[in-house]
Amino acid sequence: MNSFLLPARAATRARFSFEVFPARSGAAALALGHAVQHLSAADPDFISVTYGANGSNRDASLDLVAYLRDHTDALPLAHLTTVGETPDAVRAAIHAIMDAGVHDFLALRGDPPRGLDERDGRVAGSMSSWELVRLISQARAERPPLTSVGRTAVAAYPNGHPLSRSRAEDVDWLVAKQEAGANLAITQLFFRAEEYLSFVEDARAAGLTIPVLPGLMPVSTSAQLRKVASLAGRPAPVELARALDAEGGYAPELGVEHTVSLARELLDGGAPSVHLYTFNRHEQVLAVLRELGLLTPDPV
């Protein structure tokens, strides 16, 4: 395990990180501020901040990254996307984030903006995530020594990228991003431990050496479960779907229970950490970590 990427204490117990997204209203911003204070107090490895397609919430994303930097003890990790953007615009975004004092990134191509698809020239001609990783490395080299060190995370797809033709293609693409400078991978959502474990095994056999963090989300509602299933590209567990429906479509404790069970299997199988998609709430993800015995101290 790379000691730069994960603190030394990770050798004795598993670690964790979180993802949040910019608020879309004043009330949501207040709730998010409350949530990130609790998330930061849990002492995560980092908190990543999403970034909309075609920079649709670029300013709000940068504001949230700056808030994490200035008002919490958490390390912010800024998402970057390229879809619909020119290389010059992407480079300017990288420099703006660095100028804000943040040097850790999640490099993504991103989803097409609403109303566009892969047939549109503005989408098809976008830089790939591999090219973005190289661009981040170049931007760091342009501003040494302060930016010479930092995480460059990339996405991994245990159940396949929507545009991929095979697992071998997904694995080769991930190894190529490692060779371009990526030093951490975070997976898309999935429901079953074997999906992650078999993917990582295949990637290691192909030469991948960077940590691969499993991305997990404790759902609270039937609607969230359907959304996760769409992102995972796999049907939701029948038992969980039925249990949520039986509770009227809202039962956070069931999502926590499923995520705890999945996380235990992943950590027992060798996952170095867990990355929790928070949906801008702290209660469920902290409940998961509490059940796993990973909160020391417990912020709530």
N, C-alpha and C positions, 0 to 999 in steps of 0.2 A: 504494500500500500504506500502511495506517495505521501510522505510526511508533510510536504508543503501544502497538499490539497486538503488533508484532514489533520486536525491537531493530534499531538501525541496521545492525548487522553482517549482517542478513538481506539487505541490498541487494547484498552481494558473494557470499554463498553461502546455499543453502537452509537452513532451520532444521527443527526437529523437536520433538515432544512425546510423552509416554507416558501410558498408562492402566494403573492397577492396581486391585485390589479387596481388600476386607478379608479377612484370613486366617480360616479356619474351624476351626483347631486350633492348639495350641501349637507343634507342629513346623512347621506352615505359616507361623506368625507369625515364627519364627526365619529361615526361608528367605526370607520376604518382606523382612525387615529387611536381610538381606544383599543382596537384589536391588535394593532402592531406594537403597542406598548407591552401588552401581555405576551405576544409572540417573541419580542426581543428579550423580555425578562427570562424566557425559557432557555436562553443561551444557545441559539441555533448556530450552525456553521455559516449560514447566510440566509437572507430573505431575497428571493428574486421578484422582480417587478415586470409585469407583462407590457407589451408594446403592440399597439393595434396595427392591422393591415394597412399598408401604404401610409404609415405614420399617423393614423387617424386619431390617436390619443398621445402623440409624441410629447407635447408640452405637459400634459397631466402625468405621464409616466416619469418624465424628468423631475417634475415637482415632487412626486412620491419618493423617488430615489434620493433626492436632496433631503427630504424630511427624515428618511431612515438614517441618512448620514449625520444629520444635525441633531436629531432628537431621540435617537435610540442608540444602543450599544451594538446593534446588529450590523453585519457586513452586508451592504446592498449589492445585488447582482442584477445588472440592467439587461433586459431583453433588447435585442436588435433584430429587425426584419428588413429584407431587401425587396420584397415583392412590390412592383410598381414604382420603385425608386431608382434614380440614377446612381452610379458609383460615387459621383461627387456629393450627392445628397447624403448617402450613407456615410461617407468619410466625414462630412460635416457633423453628422449626428454622433459619431464616435468621438470626435474632438470635443463636442459640447459636453458629453458625459464625462470625459476625462477632465475637462476644465472645471466641472462640478466636483471634482475630487473622487470620482468613482472609476475604478480601473478593472472591474470584473464584469464579464459579459456572458450572456447566453445568445449564441449566434444561430439565427433561424432564417430560412427563406420566408416563411410566413404563408398564411392563407390569402387567396385573392380577395380584394375588397368586395363588398356587397355589390352584386350585379355583374361581376366579371367572373370568368373561368379561365382555364389553361389555354383556351383557343385565342384569347385576346392577346395581341402583341405586347401590350404593356405588362402582362403577366409572364408570358412565355420568354420574354427577353430579360427577365429579372436575374440578378446575380444569384448564384447558388449559395447554400450555406457554406460549402467548401471555399468558395471565393471570399465569402464574408470572413471566415476564420483567417484567411491569408491577409485580408485588408486590416483586420484588427492587429495582427502581428506587425504589419507595416506601420500602422499608426503608433503602436508602442515604440517601435524603433525610431520614429521621428521625434519622440519626446522623452529620451532617456535623461537621467536614470530613474525618475519617479515612476514611470509607467512601464519599466522593463519587466516587472513582475506582476502577475495577476492571473486570475482564472479566465480561461476561455472555455465555456461549457457549450455543448451541442446536444441536439435531441437524438434519442435512439427509439426505435420502433419495434418492440418485441413481436407485435402482430403484423408488422409490415407497414411501410409508408403507403398512402393511397395511390401514389404513382409508381410504386415499385412492382417489379414482375416476380420477385422471388426473395426468400430470406438471404440467399447468397448475395444478391444485389444490395440489400440493406446492410449486411455485414461489411461488404467491400466499401460501401460509401462511408460507413462509420470509421473504418480503418483509415480511409483517405483523409477524413477530417482530422483524425489524430495526427497523421503525418503532416498536415498543413499547420498544426499548432494547437489543436484542441487538447486540453488536459483534464477534461471531466465530461461525462455524458449523463443526461437525465432522461428517463424513459417517458414515453407517452403512457397514458393510463391503461391498465389492464386489470383483470379480475382474478387470475389464477397464477400461483407461484411458478408453475412449470413453464408458463409462457416467458417469464423473465429469465429463469434459471437456464433453460435450454438455449435461449438467445445469447446469453452471456457466454455459455460454454462454447457455442459455435464461433462467437466473436473472438474469444481467447485463442481458439485453435487457428484463427486466421491472422493472429498477430496483434490483437487489441490488448493494450496494457493499462489504459487509463481506468479510473474508477467509473462504474456504471451505477447510478443511483436509481432505484425503482421509484417511480412517481405514483403516489397513492392519494385517493380522495375519499374521506368518510362522508358518504352522501347522507342527507337528511330527509329527502323527499323522493317520491317516485319519479318526478320530473327530472331531478338531478341524476337519478340512476339511468334514465333513458338517455340523457345527455352524455354521461360517461360511456355508456354502451356504444353510442355513435362515435365518440372519439377513439374508443378502444378498437372498434371494428369487430367486436365480438358480442354475442348476446349476453345480457346481464344474467347472473346466477338466478335460476328460477326460484330457489328458496327465498332469496333476499327480496326479489320482486314481489312474490306472493305475501311475504311478511309485511312489507311496507304497505301494500294495498290493503291488507287486513287491518292496518292501523289508520286507515283513511288517507294514506299517501304521505304521512308525516311521522317519522319516528327516528330521530337522530341517534338514539342509542343502538339501533340496529345497524346503522352505517358504521358506528364506532366498533361494534362487536365484529363485524365482517373485516374491517381494516386491521384490527388488532390480530385476528387470526391469520390473515394474509401476511402481515408484517413479520410475525413470529416465524412463519415458514420461510420467508425470504431471508431473514437474518440468520436462521439456522442453516440455510443453504449457502451462506457466504456473502450476502449483500453487505457492503461496507457501511450503509447508512440508509435512511429513508427520506424521501422528499415528499412533503405533504402539501397538496393543493388545498388551500384554506377556504376558498370561496369568500374571502375577506371576513371570516369569523375565526375566533380563537378557541371557542369552547370545545368543539369536537376534536380538533387536532391535538389539543392539549390533553383531552381525555384519552386519546389513543396512546400518546407518549406516557401518560401516567400509568396506564394499564401495562405498558411494556417495561415499566421501571426505568425510563430514560430521563425523567425530570429530576434533576439534582442541582439546585433546589427547585421546588415546585413554585411557579410564579403566582398561583392562585390559591 
